[in-house]
């Protein structure tokens, strides 16, 4: 096993022993790592002890953990690129400074505080919100953790699409052409997205996503779609029924046995660079689509109620559309969206 | 694709006035005169609260400022009612009360917007009807207090359960204090108190479930359904009459549904408390709401079987 450099923790039993600093080899806690490390599930504790200040106690079982204060990275409100200007002047054409403070600073702080409370002392406490979202989306016992992580992520995504000097869509010709290929025109996209958001009765998000078509193993292509998520819903399909390749509602014992028999016994290369679709499909639930979000709008009431009032949802959406930074959307879009539609082939950029 | 419901012109002959041509020609039934809808339709309007004038001027004591009240009640209820009027224009149910619309369309996905607005209008009204300029204290409603303590153990437990439930709900919704009636006995009326949560525009009324479907099709097949149909009384005379009490009550509750009667609710939508308490102020809002509840209204909403003489185990004669 390759030696890791970062420091991690070992669980401590409550009855306790107070350890001085112990340098313990890192537990690679992401199963989706690109490295060549042997991947380890976060629930398996196999510390390699590099340096000890104290002798190994016989009770140093894998479930023990060190004091957290020295090693935990608390969640914090992520620094927006334009946060200083937004604080001072608001978001141009959209939020006043106070409106921005409510929609971003106050709300994000709430999410982050709760996230810190809920992840304190857990093995996933240093994970990014998106990873927490994907891990706990289908865990009803951790619904609160999922909700707060998802809202933190979604709200951040929303504000990262805003800017002090937003790029016009006309200055992003590749993106514009790609969007028009799917929607027909930018006006149609606008009308569809804003009407969808206005029609949603409860709070949520509306996403502009790129849906990748994985039926061809050699050619990358896809299309644009509009996706709605209510409350703290997440657009990532990996947050679905992970590791379950069969819809049990439409199966029985015989079908499940056949499915299990069809699973390749040898999974070598399933996640490697030689199994592109395998890698992508491995984490998507049956019937799931390969979505990559590019843009979203927040339709929670607290976001617009200060600047637009309770009846001002439609105006808020219209103003938001004018404030979208299409340069960020272009950045978020995968390259296969830049197709030369006349020639029917991808553009080389 | 979103299909927008267009505002259709009101037809002169409403659908309820239609008679089949052979009947209208051959019979001696008087022809229905064409309706002139403008004079007959009753638009939905913001229902007048008992204490609306004082609330508008001074706010709700101990809970909302005048502006907060305006946002939570006047503005929001107007929004709901306007949309309700748009959606019911020219329809046969245009004169129905919001609660009836709720029960009719709860399971109709094509009318989700209609349901949502009607349900929010009803729930919001219910919430504000539990507030008053001089709320009755729980100690002045001894029967209610005894009944609640019988279910919850103490009023503090009820308070903690209800407020913690409301605080734990991530998204907006309502938390209801409901009386769940026990219908297993055809002669004795009894029940218990329960706390119910509804998210977004959800409704607490069990009749809003699968009406007229007395069988869970997920667990049935053709044979079971045929047996169920055979078991239905052919002669429905008396089924809804005074001699069929449980029949009348059960007729409209879906399988597994409980007979609930709401008595009190709290609105946890953000717009309700964000002005007076701020975004992080949800818990304080809930605590202040508890102090502002008018228990006299709750007592009024409670069915009489809740007043039990628990020592003797029999209903109180009031």
Interface residues (C-beta under 8 A of the other chain):
Chain A: X102 X106 X107 X110 X143 X144 X147 X148 X192 X195 X196 X199 X201 X202 X203 X230 X231 X232 X300 X301 X302 X305 X309 X310 X311
Chain B: X2 X4 X71 X75 X76 X79 X112 X113 X116 X117 X168 X170 X171 X172 X199 X200 X201 X269 X270 X271 X274 X278 X279 X280
